[in-house]
């Protein structure tokens, strides 16, 4: 009694197809990992807002309180 392809060729093609899918997923995963590491590693840093820069200058003593208040009002 034979049920379909009993010579095993159907199983061979199925395994070959699954292997191909596996390697495609591995390559996609590696590309996404490299992209994530590249972007989080400093290739694309967010810029500080002007108010944050102003606060840092005031904290370091580079500008007086009056200058800080005046420039903060301009920014807001």
Biopython code that builds the backbone (N, CA, C, O; Angstrom):
import numpy as np
from Bio.PDB.StructureBuilder import StructureBuilder

atoms = [
    (1, "UNK", "N", (0.825, -1.178, 0.000)),
    (1, "UNK", "CA", (0.000, 0.000, 0.000)),
    (1, "UNK", "C", (0.875, 1.250, 0.000)),
    (1, "UNK", "O", (1.715, 1.416, 0.884)),
    (2, "UNK", "N", (0.691, 2.102, -0.953)),
    (2, "UNK", "CA", (1.480, 3.321, -1.010)),
    (2, "UNK", "C", (0.584, 4.525, -0.788)),
    (2, "UNK", "O", (-0.505, 4.623, -1.354)),
    (3, "UNK", "N", (1.058, 5.435, 0.040)),
    (3, "UNK", "CA", (0.340, 6.689, 0.310)),
    (3, "UNK", "C", (1.189, 7.844, -0.194)),
    (3, "UNK", "O", (2.081, 8.295, 0.525)),
    (4, "UNK", "N", (0.956, 8.324, -1.361)),
    (4, "UNK", "CA", (1.713, 9.433, -1.915)),
    (4, "UNK", "C", (3.111, 9.017, -2.314)),
    (4, "UNK", "O", (3.311, 7.939, -2.874)),
    (5, "UNK", "N", (4.095, 9.884, -2.023)),
    (5, "UNK", "CA", (5.478, 9.615, -2.402)),
    (5, "UNK", "C", (6.164, 8.855, -1.272)),
    (5, "UNK", "O", (6.499, 9.447, -0.246)),
    (6, "UNK", "N", (6.366, 7.620, -1.438)),
    (6, "UNK", "CA", (6.997, 6.813, -0.409)),
    (6, "UNK", "C", (8.508, 6.717, -0.589)),
    (6, "UNK", "O", (9.201, 6.117, 0.233)),
    (7, "UNK", "N", (9.009, 7.304, -1.656)),
    (7, "UNK", "CA", (10.454, 7.235, -1.876)),
    (7, "UNK", "C", (11.222, 8.274, -1.065)),
    (7, "UNK", "O", (12.453, 8.273, -1.088)),
    (8, "UNK", "N", (10.529, 9.163, -0.346)),
    (8, "UNK", "CA", (11.180, 10.138, 0.518)),
    (8, "UNK", "C", (11.511, 11.454, -0.141)),
    (8, "UNK", "O", (12.030, 12.346, 0.530)),
    (9, "UNK", "N", (11.236, 11.624, -1.431)),
    (9, "UNK", "CA", (11.600, 12.880, -2.091)),
    (9, "UNK", "C", (10.783, 14.052, -1.558)),
    (9, "UNK", "O", (11.284, 15.175, -1.521)),
    (10, "UNK", "N", (9.557, 13.823, -1.149)),
    (10, "UNK", "CA", (8.734, 14.895, -0.578)),
    (10, "UNK", "C", (9.310, 15.388, 0.726)),
    (10, "UNK", "O", (9.304, 16.591, 0.989)),
    (11, "UNK", "N", (9.807, 14.487, 1.545)),
    (11, "UNK", "CA", (10.418, 14.867, 2.821)),
    (11, "UNK", "C", (11.712, 15.625, 2.573)),
    (11, "UNK", "O", (12.016, 16.582, 3.284)),
    (12, "UNK", "N", (12.470, 15.210, 1.578)),
    (12, "UNK", "CA", (13.735, 15.884, 1.256)),
    (12, "UNK", "C", (13.529, 17.316, 0.829)),
    (12, "UNK", "O", (14.263, 18.204, 1.261)),
    (13, "UNK", "N", (12.544, 17.554, -0.010)),
    (13, "UNK", "CA", (12.255, 18.922, -0.450)),
    (13, "UNK", "C", (11.738, 19.760, 0.707)),
    (13, "UNK", "O", (12.064, 20.943, 0.813)),
    (14, "UNK", "N", (10.944, 19.163, 1.565)),
    (14, "UNK", "CA", (10.424, 19.884, 2.729)),
    (14, "UNK", "C", (11.538, 20.306, 3.664)),
    (14, "UNK", "O", (11.546, 21.433, 4.160)),
    (15, "UNK", "N", (12.482, 19.403, 3.908)),
    (15, "UNK", "CA", (13.612, 19.721, 4.781)),
    (15, "UNK", "C", (14.509, 20.790, 4.152)),
    (15, "UNK", "O", (15.026, 21.662, 4.850)),
    (16, "UNK", "N", (14.688, 20.717, 2.839)),
    (16, "UNK", "CA", (15.494, 21.710, 2.153)),
    (16, "UNK", "C", (14.821, 23.083, 2.247)),
    (16, "UNK", "O", (15.498, 24.089, 2.464)),
    (17, "UNK", "N", (13.512, 23.130, 2.088)),
    (17, "UNK", "CA", (12.760, 24.374, 2.194)),
    (17, "UNK", "C", (12.850, 24.938, 3.612)),
    (17, "UNK", "O", (13.034, 26.143, 3.782)),
    (18, "UNK", "N", (12.725, 24.092, 4.627)),
    (18, "UNK", "CA", (12.810, 24.539, 6.018)),
    (18, "UNK", "C", (14.215, 25.062, 6.326)),
    (18, "UNK", "O", (14.363, 26.030, 7.073)),
    (19, "UNK", "N", (15.234, 24.438, 5.765)),
    (19, "UNK", "CA", (16.602, 24.919, 5.950)),
    (19, "UNK", "C", (16.798, 26.289, 5.335)),
    (19, "UNK", "O", (17.464, 27.148, 5.913)),
    (20, "UNK", "N", (16.221, 26.493, 4.170)),
    (20, "UNK", "CA", (16.303, 27.786, 3.499)),
    (20, "UNK", "C", (15.610, 28.864, 4.331)),
    (20, "UNK", "O", (16.154, 29.952, 4.518)),
    (21, "UNK", "N", (14.423, 28.564, 4.826)),
    (21, "UNK", "CA", (13.685, 29.508, 5.670)),
    (21, "UNK", "C", (14.497, 29.829, 6.922)),
    (21, "UNK", "O", (14.577, 30.987, 7.330)),
    (22, "UNK", "N", (15.097, 28.812, 7.529)),
    (22, "UNK", "CA", (15.909, 29.014, 8.727)),
    (22, "UNK", "C", (17.034, 30.007, 8.462)),
    (22, "UNK", "O", (17.214, 30.948, 9.236)),
    (23, "UNK", "N", (17.793, 29.818, 7.386)),
    (23, "UNK", "CA", (18.922, 30.696, 7.101)),
    (23, "UNK", "C", (18.482, 32.108, 6.728)),
    (23, "UNK", "O", (19.172, 33.077, 7.042)),
    (24, "UNK", "N", (17.352, 32.226, 6.068)),
    (24, "UNK", "CA", (16.818, 33.558, 5.759)),
    (24, "UNK", "C", (16.488, 34.294, 7.063)),
    (24, "UNK", "O", (16.801, 35.476, 7.206)),
    (25, "UNK", "N", (15.851, 33.589, 8.019)),
    (25, "UNK", "CA", (15.525, 34.201, 9.309)),
    (25, "UNK", "C", (16.784, 34.562, 10.096)),
    (25, "UNK", "O", (16.815, 35.596, 10.763)),
    (26, "UNK", "N", (17.808, 33.734, 10.029)),
    (26, "UNK", "CA", (19.071, 34.035, 10.717)),
    (26, "UNK", "C", (19.695, 35.304, 10.140)),
    (26, "UNK", "O", (20.153, 36.165, 10.892)),
    (27, "UNK", "N", (19.717, 35.427, 8.833)),
    (27, "UNK", "CA", (20.310, 36.604, 8.191)),
    (27, "UNK", "C", (19.514, 37.860, 8.529)),
    (27, "UNK", "O", (20.104, 38.900, 8.821)),
    (28, "UNK", "N", (18.189, 37.781, 8.494)),
    (28, "UNK", "CA", (17.350, 38.930, 8.852)),
    (28, "UNK", "C", (17.600, 39.327, 10.303)),
    (28, "UNK", "O", (17.706, 40.512, 10.617)),
    (29, "UNK", "N", (17.693, 38.337, 11.184)),
    (29, "UNK", "CA", (17.971, 38.621, 12.587)),
    (29, "UNK", "C", (19.303, 39.316, 12.783)),
    (29, "UNK", "O", (19.400, 40.255, 13.573)),
    (30, "UNK", "N", (20.333, 38.869, 12.077)),
    (30, "UNK", "CA", (21.652, 39.502, 12.186)),
    (30, "UNK", "C", (21.631, 40.941, 11.672)),
    (30, "UNK", "O", (22.240, 41.827, 12.271)),
    (31, "UNK", "N", (20.937, 41.166, 10.577)),
    (31, "UNK", "CA", (20.840, 42.523, 10.022)),
    (31, "UNK", "C", (20.135, 43.439, 11.020)),
    (31, "UNK", "O", (20.582, 44.564, 11.244)),
    (32, "UNK", "N", (19.044, 42.975, 11.616)),
    (32, "UNK", "CA", (18.322, 43.793, 12.596)),
    (32, "UNK", "C", (19.165, 44.045, 13.843)),
    (32, "UNK", "O", (19.127, 45.145, 14.396)),
    (33, "UNK", "N", (19.911, 43.065, 14.289)),
    (33, "UNK", "CA", (20.779, 43.224, 15.454)),
    (33, "UNK", "C", (21.872, 44.254, 15.177)),
    (33, "UNK", "O", (22.140, 45.116, 16.014)),
    (34, "UNK", "N", (22.495, 44.168, 14.015)),
    (34, "UNK", "CA", (23.543, 45.129, 13.650)),
    (34, "UNK", "C", (22.967, 46.530, 13.559)),
    (34, "UNK", "O", (23.594, 47.484, 14.019)),
    (35, "UNK", "N", (21.780, 46.673, 12.972)),
    (35, "UNK", "CA", (21.135, 47.980, 12.865)),
    (35, "UNK", "C", (20.849, 48.550, 14.249)),
    (35, "UNK", "O", (21.094, 49.732, 14.491)),
    (36, "UNK", "N", (20.333, 47.724, 15.162)),
    (36, "UNK", "CA", (20.024, 48.178, 16.515)),
    (36, "UNK", "C", (21.296, 48.623, 17.240)),
    (36, "UNK", "O", (21.315, 49.681, 17.869)),
    (37, "UNK", "N", (22.342, 47.829, 17.153)),
    (37, "UNK", "CA", (23.590, 48.171, 17.823)),
    (37, "UNK", "C", (24.211, 49.432, 17.242)),
    (37, "UNK", "O", (24.780, 50.240, 17.976)),
    (38, "UNK", "N", (24.106, 49.603, 15.950)),
    (38, "UNK", "CA", (24.660, 50.791, 15.291)),
    (38, "UNK", "C", (23.944, 52.048, 15.765)),
    (38, "UNK", "O", (24.584, 53.052, 16.077)),
    (39, "UNK", "N", (22.608, 51.994, 15.820)),
    (39, "UNK", "CA", (21.836, 53.172, 16.205)),
    (39, "UNK", "C", (21.966, 53.479, 17.684)),
    (39, "UNK", "O", (22.005, 54.651, 18.060)),
    (40, "UNK", "N", (22.035, 52.477, 18.528)),
    (40, "UNK", "CA", (22.128, 52.738, 19.960)),
    (40, "UNK", "C", (23.547, 53.043, 20.390)),
    (40, "UNK", "O", (23.763, 53.531, 21.499)),
    (41, "UNK", "N", (24.508, 52.768, 19.544)),
    (41, "UNK", "CA", (25.906, 52.979, 19.882)),
    (41, "UNK", "C", (26.397, 54.392, 19.676)),
    (41, "UNK", "O", (27.590, 54.641, 19.848)),
    (42, "UNK", "N", (25.558, 55.312, 19.322)),
    (42, "UNK", "CA", (25.982, 56.695, 19.176)),
    (42, "UNK", "C", (25.968, 57.200, 17.756)),
    (42, "UNK", "O", (26.307, 58.359, 17.519)),
    (43, "UNK", "N", (25.596, 56.384, 16.817)),
    (43, "UNK", "CA", (25.547, 56.860, 15.443)),
    (43, "UNK", "C", (24.453, 57.912, 15.264)),
    (43, "UNK", "O", (24.525, 58.774, 14.389)),
    (44, "UNK", "N", (23.452, 57.811, 16.112)),
    (44, "UNK", "CA", (22.345, 58.757, 16.012)),
    (44, "UNK", "C", (21.951, 59.178, 17.427)),
    (44, "UNK", "O", (21.061, 58.571, 18.023)),
    (45, "UNK", "N", (22.592, 60.196, 17.966)),
    (45, "UNK", "CA", (22.274, 60.660, 19.317)),
    (45, "UNK", "C", (21.241, 61.766, 19.243)),
    (45, "UNK", "O", (21.212, 62.573, 18.314)),
    (46, "UNK", "N", (20.394, 61.769, 20.262)),
    (46, "UNK", "CA", (19.398, 62.831, 20.335)),
    (46, "UNK", "C", (20.069, 64.114, 20.797)),
    (46, "UNK", "O", (20.965, 64.090, 21.642)),
    (47, "UNK", "N", (19.635, 65.216, 20.245)),
    (47, "UNK", "CA", (20.216, 66.485, 20.615)),
    (47, "UNK", "C", (19.526, 67.026, 21.866)),
    (47, "UNK", "O", (18.337, 66.800, 22.091)),
    (48, "UNK", "N", (20.295, 67.737, 22.663)),
    (48, "UNK", "CA", (19.745, 68.344, 23.859)),
    (48, "UNK", "C", (18.892, 69.542, 23.476)),
    (48, "UNK", "O", (19.157, 70.222, 22.484)),
    (49, "UNK", "N", (17.866, 69.788, 24.276)),
    (49, "UNK", "CA", (17.049, 70.964, 24.014)),
    (49, "UNK", "C", (17.809, 72.202, 24.481)),
    (49, "UNK", "O", (18.747, 72.109, 25.273)),
    (50, "UNK", "N", (17.397, 73.341, 23.985)),
    (50, "UNK", "CA", (18.063, 74.594, 24.352)),
    (50, "UNK", "C", (17.925, 74.862, 25.846)),
    (50, "UNK", "O", (18.847, 75.385, 26.472)),
    (51, "UNK", "N", (16.785, 74.508, 26.414)),
    (51, "UNK", "CA", (16.581, 74.724, 27.842)),
    (51, "UNK", "C", (17.517, 73.860, 28.684)),
    (51, "UNK", "O", (18.029, 74.314, 29.707)),
    (52, "UNK", "N", (17.740, 72.618, 28.258)),
    (52, "UNK", "CA", (18.675, 71.743, 28.975)),
    (52, "UNK", "C", (20.094, 72.303, 28.934)),
    (52, "UNK", "O", (20.807, 72.255, 29.936)),
    (53, "UNK", "N", (20.501, 72.823, 27.803)),
    (53, "UNK", "CA", (21.827, 73.425, 27.671)),
    (53, "UNK", "C", (21.939, 74.648, 28.580)),
    (53, "UNK", "O", (22.955, 74.850, 29.247)),
    (54, "UNK", "N", (20.887, 75.457, 28.598)),
    (54, "UNK", "CA", (20.863, 76.648, 29.441)),
    (54, "UNK", "C", (20.975, 76.278, 30.922)),
    (54, "UNK", "O", (21.696, 76.929, 31.678)),
    (55, "UNK", "N", (20.257, 75.227, 31.328)),
    (55, "UNK", "CA", (20.322, 74.776, 32.724)),
    (55, "UNK", "C", (21.721, 74.302, 33.085)),
    (55, "UNK", "O", (22.200, 74.568, 34.187)),
    (56, "UNK", "N", (22.378, 73.607, 32.174)),
    (56, "UNK", "CA", (23.733, 73.131, 32.433)),
    (56, "UNK", "C", (24.717, 74.293, 32.559)),
    (56, "UNK", "O", (25.604, 74.270, 33.412)),
    (57, "UNK", "N", (24.557, 75.311, 31.706)),
    (57, "UNK", "CA", (25.439, 76.474, 31.786)),
    (57, "UNK", "C", (25.261, 77.200, 33.111)),
    (57, "UNK", "O", (26.233, 77.654, 33.715)),
    (58, "UNK", "N", (24.027, 77.305, 33.554)),
    (58, "UNK", "CA", (23.754, 77.955, 34.839)),
    (58, "UNK", "C", (24.327, 77.120, 35.982)),
    (58, "UNK", "O", (24.896, 77.668, 36.926)),
    (59, "UNK", "N", (24.182, 75.823, 35.903)),
    (59, "UNK", "CA", (24.696, 74.941, 36.954)),
    (59, "UNK", "C", (26.221, 75.000, 37.032)),
    (59, "UNK", "O", (26.788, 74.884, 38.118)),
    (60, "UNK", "N", (26.881, 75.177, 35.905)),
    (60, "UNK", "CA", (28.349, 75.268, 35.902)),
    (60, "UNK", "C", (28.848, 76.662, 36.272)),
    (60, "UNK", "O", (30.047, 76.872, 36.453)),
    (61, "UNK", "N", (27.921, 77.609, 36.382)),
    (61, "UNK", "CA", (28.315, 78.968, 36.753)),
    (61, "UNK", "C", (28.763, 79.812, 35.584)),
    (61, "UNK", "O", (29.398, 80.847, 35.784)),
    (62, "UNK", "N", (28.456, 79.405, 34.380)),
    (62, "UNK", "CA", (28.871, 80.150, 33.192)),
    (62, "UNK", "C", (28.002, 81.388, 32.966)),
    (62, "UNK", "O", (28.444, 82.346, 32.331)),
    (63, "UNK", "N", (26.785, 81.374, 33.476)),
    (63, "UNK", "CA", (25.883, 82.526, 33.343)),
    (63, "UNK", "C", (25.286, 82.827, 34.716)),
    (63, "UNK", "O", (25.201, 81.955, 35.580)),
    (64, "UNK", "N", (24.880, 84.073, 34.894)),
    (64, "UNK", "CA", (24.302, 84.486, 36.176)),
    (64, "UNK", "C", (22.817, 84.097, 36.219)),
    (64, "UNK", "O", (22.234, 83.665, 35.225)),
    (65, "UNK", "N", (22.232, 84.269, 37.408)),
    (65, "UNK", "CA", (20.816, 83.940, 37.579)),
    (65, "UNK", "C", (19.947, 84.842, 36.706)),
    (65, "UNK", "O", (18.954, 84.396, 36.131)),
    (66, "UNK", "N", (20.329, 86.109, 36.613)),
    (66, "UNK", "CA", (19.558, 87.054, 35.794)),
    (66, "UNK", "C", (19.592, 86.653, 34.318)),
    (66, "UNK", "O", (18.573, 86.675, 33.628)),
    (67, "UNK", "N", (20.792, 86.287, 33.854)),
    (67, "UNK", "CA", (20.917, 85.836, 32.456)),
    (67, "UNK", "C", (20.090, 84.570, 32.222)),
    (67, "UNK", "O", (19.416, 84.431, 31.201)),
    (68, "UNK", "N", (20.157, 83.654, 33.189)),
    (68, "UNK", "CA", (19.402, 82.409, 33.069)),
    (68, "UNK", "C", (17.912, 82.694, 32.952)),
    (68, "UNK", "O", (17.241, 82.169, 32.063)),
    (69, "UNK", "N", (17.387, 83.542, 33.867)),
    (69, "UNK", "CA", (15.952, 83.852, 33.856)),
    (69, "UNK", "C", (15.548, 84.538, 32.551)),
    (69, "UNK", "O", (14.506, 84.226, 31.975)),
    (70, "UNK", "N", (16.374, 85.469, 32.093)),
    (70, "UNK", "CA", (16.066, 86.202, 30.860)),
    (70, "UNK", "C", (16.018, 85.263, 29.650)),
    (70, "UNK", "O", (15.093, 85.317, 28.839)),
    (71, "UNK", "N", (17.024, 84.414, 29.548)),
    (71, "UNK", "CA", (17.082, 83.503, 28.404)),
    (71, "UNK", "C", (16.002, 82.425, 28.500)),
    (71, "UNK", "O", (15.471, 81.988, 27.479)),
    (72, "UNK", "N", (15.675, 81.994, 29.723)),
    (72, "UNK", "CA", (14.622, 80.998, 29.902)),
    (72, "UNK", "C", (13.285, 81.566, 29.444)),
    (72, "UNK", "O", (12.498, 80.862, 28.811)),
    (73, "UNK", "N", (13.020, 82.838, 29.759)),
    (73, "UNK", "CA", (11.772, 83.486, 29.320)),
    (73, "UNK", "C", (11.714, 83.555, 27.790)),
    (73, "UNK", "O", (10.658, 83.365, 27.186)),
    (74, "UNK", "N", (12.870, 83.830, 27.177)),
    (74, "UNK", "CA", (12.919, 83.879, 25.714)),
    (74, "UNK", "C", (12.598, 82.528, 25.102)),
    (74, "UNK", "O", (11.930, 82.443, 24.072)),
    (75, "UNK", "N", (13.085, 81.462, 25.752)),
    (75, "UNK", "CA", (12.877, 80.115, 25.206)),
    (75, "UNK", "C", (11.433, 79.628, 25.396)),
    (75, "UNK", "O", (10.882, 78.920, 24.553)),
    (76, "UNK", "N", (10.852, 80.021, 26.505)),
    (76, "UNK", "CA", (9.477, 79.570, 26.786)),
    (76, "UNK", "C", (8.522, 80.565, 26.238)),
    (76, "UNK", "O", (7.310, 80.389, 26.359)),
]
sb = StructureBuilder()
sb.init_structure("model")
sb.init_model(0)
sb.init_chain("A")
sb.init_seg("    ")
for serial, (resi, resn, name, xyz) in enumerate(atoms, 1):
    if name == "N":
        sb.init_residue(resn, " ", resi, " ")
    sb.init_atom(name, np.array(xyz, "f"), 0.0, 1.0, " ", f" {name:<3s}", serial, name[0])
structure = sb.get_structure()
